[in-house]
Structures are given as structure tokens and as C-alpha cells.
Amino acid sequence: TKIEEMRSKHPSMGAFRNTGLLGCLDILKNKTTGELIAPYNASGDDLKVTNLIAAKVRELGLYTFVRWGYIFIAPPLCINEKQIDEGLAIISQALSIADEYVV
């Protein structure tokens, strides 16, 4: 699947969980320990990488919620497969930023 392809490509990609089209992807700092790129309720400099990822997805035309160590995915129910693939490709490009910070 596309998610498994992304997981093998990006060391920063952690768990992906979803119910229907509503999903959440973990962005990891350390794949071995499962430490998120930014802790829950982080602020200030702790959000540097998360803010870069959020800016990249917006720059590429995807409007989704990126917060702490998570990318939340909630597309419209009328989305088609081509649009889903396009959105995942954008997220993949943004994860390349986080890959540079994985320890």
C-alpha cells in the first residue's frame, strides 16, 4: 500500500491509524524508541520541525492539521483515489524534512 511504501522510505514516519478517511500519522524523531518529533503540548523551538512540515504541506497545496508530532488527515468524503494519492505524495515530500532530524 502507499502507506507502507511511505513508511519504508521515511525513517520519520511512525504509526498511521485511521477510521475510514479520518487518520493520524506519527512523525518520529527516533524510530527505535517511538519518540515524536515534538512532544505533546510542545511550544516554541520544540515546534521548529513541525512548523517546517506544516509550511511545506501548505506550500504544496494541502490544507491539513499538523501539530506536535502528528499529521491529521481528514479529506472530504467525495475524494477520489487520484486525489488521495496526490495528498499522500505531498505528505511524503513534507516528511523528507523530518527525515533530516531523525536520530
C-alpha positions in Angstrom: 0.0 0.0 0.0 1.0 3.6 -0.3 1.3 4.0 3.5 3.7 1.0 3.6 5.8 2.5 0.8 6.0 5.8 2.6 7.0 4.0 5.9 9.8 2.2 4.2 11.0 5.5 2.5 10.8 7.8 5.6 12.6 7.0 8.8 10.5 9.8 10.4 7.2 8.0 9.7 5.7 6.2 12.6 2.3 4.7 13.1 -0.6 5.5 10.8 -4.1 4.9 12.2 -7.4 5.6 10.6 -11.1 5.0 10.7 -12.4 5.4 7.2 -10.9 8.5 5.8 -10.1 10.1 9.1 -6.4 9.4 10.0 -3.4 10.4 12.0 0.2 9.8 11.2 3.0 10.0 13.8 6.2 11.9 12.9 9.1 10.4 14.8 12.4 11.8 16.0 13.6 8.3 16.9 12.1 5.3 15.2 13.6 2.9 17.7 12.1 4.5 20.8 9.0 5.9 19.1 9.8 9.4 20.3 7.8 12.0 18.4 9.5 14.9 16.6 7.8 17.3 19.1 6.2 16.3 22.4 2.5 16.7 23.0 1.8 20.3 24.0 5.2 21.5 22.9 5.7 25.1 22.2 8.4 27.5 20.9 11.6 26.0 19.5 10.3 22.4 20.1 7.9 23.0 17.2 10.5 24.1 14.7 10.4 20.9 12.6 6.6 20.6 12.9 6.2 24.1 11.7 8.5 23.4 8.7 6.4 20.4 7.8 3.2 22.3 8.1 4.5 25.1 5.9 5.6 22.6 3.3 2.2 20.9 3.0 0.5 24.3 2.7 3.1 25.4 0.1 2.3 22.3 -1.9 -1.5 22.9 -1.7 -2.6 20.5 1.0 -4.5 22.0 3.9 -4.4 19.7 6.9 -3.7 19.9 10.6 -0.1 19.4 11.5 0.6 19.7 15.3 3.2 18.4 17.7 4.3 15.1 16.3 1.3 14.4 14.2 -0.2 14.9 10.8 -4.0 14.7 11.0 -5.8 13.6 7.8 -9.5 14.3 7.2 -10.3 14.7 3.5 -13.8 15.3 2.1 -15.8 12.2 1.7 -16.2 12.9 -2.1 -12.4 12.5 -2.6 -11.2 10.1 -5.3 -8.2 7.8 -5.4 -6.1 10.1 -7.6 -6.6 12.9 -5.1 -5.7 10.6 -2.2 -2.5 9.6 -4.0 -1.7 13.3 -4.6 -2.3 14.1 -0.9 0.0 11.3 0.2 2.7 12.4 -2.3 2.6 15.9 -0.7 2.8 14.4 2.8 5.7 12.2 1.6 7.6 15.3 0.4 7.0 17.1 3.7 8.2 14.0 5.7 11.5 14.4 3.9 12.1 17.5 6.0 11.5 15.5 9.2 13.8 12.7 7.9 16.7 15.1 8.3 16.1 15.3 12.1 15.7 11.6 12.9 18.3 10.3 15.3 
